[in-house]
Amino acid sequence: MSLRQVGRSIIRLGVLLVLVSIAAFFLVTVSPLDPLKTNVGQAALGSMSQEQIAQLEEYWGVNTPPVKRYVSWAGDFLQGDMGMSLLYRRPVSKVIGEKLANSLWLMASAWVISGVVGFVLGVAAGARKGRLTDKLISGYALVTASTPAFWLALVLLMVFAVWLKILPIGLSVPIGMEASAVTLGDRLVHGILPVAALSITGISNIALHTREKMAEVMESDYVLFARARGESEWEIVKRHGIRNILLPAMTLQFASVSEIFGGSVLVEQVFSYPGLGRAAVTAGLGGDVPLLLGITMISAAIVFGGNLTANVLYQVVDPRIRKRRAG
């Protein structure tokens, strides 16, 4: 990419983050949830004096005008300060750093698995369109594509954690174990079910898309000519099929970053996984505006980064796009 294109991308990112932050702040502002009742409780509030309630209202910013609160937060954010989390009473940057570290490998694993497996299944189904392989793969993809991620997570939890009892029921580490004693194997075992729930639904979209593209290639004139020359089915798939569908599949894969993020919110809730998605739900329900806005900004930046990466790879894989943009 040229410097001009990089500059435009940075400007688009800035505009996107501003709009996303305004939308998130507006939704929290119009929420019917009372942060005092949600976090303190109605019974506790009833036993407090007016001075104590006034201090809590000042802490949660209940009486501060929304515009003033947003401008104050935006000014601090531009200086690199995300503020203090009202629930955790710690800097938002540190809270996000811990939660993101837990979620990142979870989402990355699901992203890679869904991309690779979905692509392989899509190629196999498209290359054998109308046959048993195609029907089985398409049936699986259609069923899982219409299955909510949270429902699938509940099914996996019931089967493997409750009935069979071969996998942990939730969390990211064993209950009651000190952090220093937790091993990589413990974290991997606790991540199997969340990763499976995120991967299964992600595989279907990529498999169906790849199947359609692969079927179009296999029905094209140049593939018919290749068959007439005596090329084997595998040679046709390798030389003509994969080469032509790699670019759209790669674009769809990077575009699925937003779906992985969205699915992780529900999946982490089901498995009580202490990640970024669960922290976002807690911040939203608890009225923790600084934390919610910080998570929203980081999530938007990661999703934008995925789309930007797809753009760059587009030009690397297909020289025609690079020449067209240069012209």
N, C-alpha and C positions, 0 to 999 in steps of 0.2 A: 504494500500500500504506500502511496505517496504521502508526503507530509500534509498536503491539503486534505486528503481523505482522512488521515489520522485526526487532524484538527476538527473536521466536521463530526467525526465520531465522538470526540470528547465533548463538543458542544451539544450533540444530541443526548449524550449521557447526562450532562448537567441539567438540561431541560427536563429529561425524564425523571431524574431524582427530585427536582423541585415539584413537579406535578404529582409524583407518587407520595411525597411527604405531605403535601397539602390535602390530598385525598384521604390518606391515613389519619391525619389529624382531624379532619372534618368528621370522619366516621366515628372516631373516639369521642368527639365533642357531642355529637347528637345521640350517642348511646344512652339508653334509658337506665343503665346501671349506675348506681350511686357508689363511688369508690369508697366512701366511709362505711356504708352498710355492708359492702362486699368484703372489705378487708378487716374491719373492726367488729362488725356484727351489730344487729339492732339492739340486742340485750345489753351489750357493753356500752353502746352509745346512751342508752337510757339511764345508766348509772353514773355518767360523767357530768361534770359541771359545764356551764356555758363557756368558761375560759378554756377548758380542755378541748371542747368541741371546736372552738375557734382556732386553736393551735393546729388541730388536725386538718381543718379546712384550709388553713394557710399552707400546711405541708403538702397537701394534695392539690393545691391550686384551684379549689372549688369556686372561689369568688373572684378569681383573676379572669379578666376578659380573654376569650379564646385568641383573638388576634394578637394581643400583647404576649400571651404565652408562646404562640408560634414564632413570633418575631424574635423573642428572647432565645428560644431554642435554636432557631436558624442561625442567629448571630454566633452563638457558642459553637454550633456544629461547623461553621465555616472556619473557625479558629482551631478545629481539631478536637473540640470538647463535646462529647456526646451527652454529657450530663450525668446525673446520679440516678440510679434505678430506685424508684420509690418503694418497691417491694423487697429487693435484695439489699438496699442501702449500701450499694457499692457502685463504683464507676460503671457506666453502661458498657464501655469498651472492654472491661475485664469480664463482665458477665457474658457478653457476646463471644469473646474469645474462647471461654470455657465451653459454652454450648455449641459453638461452631465446630470446635475440635471433635466433639462427640458426634455431631451430625455429618460432618464432611466425609468421613470415610464410609459412613452408612450410605449416603446418597451417591458417592463416587462408585462404590461397589455395585449398587443397584443400576446405576447409569451404564457402567461397562457391561454388566451381565445382560441387561435388557437389549443393549445395542448389538452385541455380538450374537447372542442367541436369536434375537429377532431377525437379524440380517440373514443368518444361516437358514432359519426356517422359511423366511420369505423367498430366498433363492431356490430352496428345494421345492416349495409349493409352486412357484412360478414356472420352474423348469419342467414340472410334471403336471401342468394344469389339466384339471378334469379327472385325474387319476386318484387312487386311494390316498396317496401321500398328500396331495393337495386338499382333499376333502377333510382329512384328519387335522391338518395344520390350520386350515381356514376355520373349521368348526371350533377348534380350541381358541383361536384368536378372536372370533366373534363373541364367544361366550365370555372370555375374560375381559374383552374390551367394554362390555356392558356391565361388568361387575364392579361395584364400588370398592375402593381400596380399603375402607374401614371394615366393610363386611368380610372381605377376604382375610384381613388381618385377624378378625375375630374367629373365623373358621380355623385358620392355622393355629391360633392360640388354643382353641378348644381341643383340636386333634392332637397336636404334638406336645403341648405343655400340660393340659389337664387330663386327657384320656390316656395317651401313651406315656406321658411323663418322661420324655427323652430330651426335652429342651426346657430351658428356664422360662418361667411365666412372664417375666418382664425385667425392666431396669437394664442398665448397661454393664453392671458388675454384680457379683454375688452379694446377697444381703448380709450385712454385719461384718464384711471383710474390710480390713484396713486398706487404704489406697496403695501403700507400699507392697502389700502382699498380692495385689491383683496382677495377674499375668496376661500376656497377649492372648493366650488361649481362652482365658475367661471372657475377654471382651469379644473375641470372635464367636464364641458359642452364644453369647447373649445377643449378638447381632444377626444371627442366622434367620430368625423369623421376621424381623423388620425388613431385612434386605430381600427376603423371598417375597414378602407382601408388596414391596415397591417394584420388584423386578417383573413379577408375573403379569401385572397390568401394563407395564411398560413394553413388554415383549410384543404384545398383541398389535399395538399401533404400528410399530416398525415392521413387523412381519407382514401385515396386510398391505402396507404401502409398498414394501419391497416386492411382494408377490405380484402386484399389479404392474409395476415397472418391468419386472422380469418376464412376465407373460407377454407384454408388448414387444420386448426384444425378441423373444423366441418365436413370435409370429411375424417378424419383419422379413423383408425381402432378402437382406444380406445374410440372415441366418438360413433361409431357404437355400440360398446359393452355397453356403458353407456345407450344408448337408449334402447337396449335389456333388460337391467336391470330395465327399467321403470323410469329413471330419466327424469325430466321435462326439457323443452328447457332452461328455466332460470337457472336451476341448472347446466346444461351442459356448458352454456356460462360462468357462474360464476366460476365453479370449474376447468374446462378444457380450456375454451377459453381465458379468461382474464389472467389467470396465465401464459399461454404459449406465449401470444403476448405482455405482459407488457414490457419485456426486450427490444425487438427490437423497440417498440413504444417509449420507454424512450430514447433510443439511438438516434433515429431520431429526437425527440423533442429537445435534447441538440445540435444536429448538425444543427438544424434550426436557431440557434442564428445568424449565419452568414447571413442567408437569411433575418432575421428581420433587421439586420444592413443595408444590401443593400437596402431593400425596404424603410427604413426610410429616406434615402437620397432623393429619389424621392418624397415620400409622404410629407416630411417637406417642400420641394420646392413648391409643389402645394398649401399647406395650409399656406405658409409663417410662419411656426412654427419655432421659434428660438431655434432649437436644434443642436445637434452635426452634424447631416447629412447636414443641411443647412450651418453650419459653414464650413464644409469640402468643399462644392461646392464653397462657397465664397472665401475660402483660395486658392483653386486650380485655379479659374478664375482670382484672383487678384495677384497671384504669391507670396502669403504669405507662404514661405517655412517652417519657424519654426512652424507655427500653423498647417499646413497640415501634417507635419511629426509627430507632437505631437498627433494629432487626429488619424493618422494611427497607431501609436504605441499603443495607448490606446485601439483602436478598435481590433487590432490583439491580444492583451493580453486578452481582454474579450472573444473573440471567442475561443482562446486557453483554457481559463478557463472553458468554457462550455464543450469542448471536454474532458478535464481532469476530470471534475465532472462526466460526463457520464462514463468514464473509472472506476472511483472509485465506482459508484453505480452499475456498471456491476458486480463487484466482491462481493458487498454486497448482491445483489439480487440472483446471481448465484454462489453458493459455488464451483461448478466444475471449474470455471475459476480461482478462488482464489487458489485452490489446484494445478491446472496445472501450474500456474505461480510460486507457491512456490516450486514445484518440479523441 
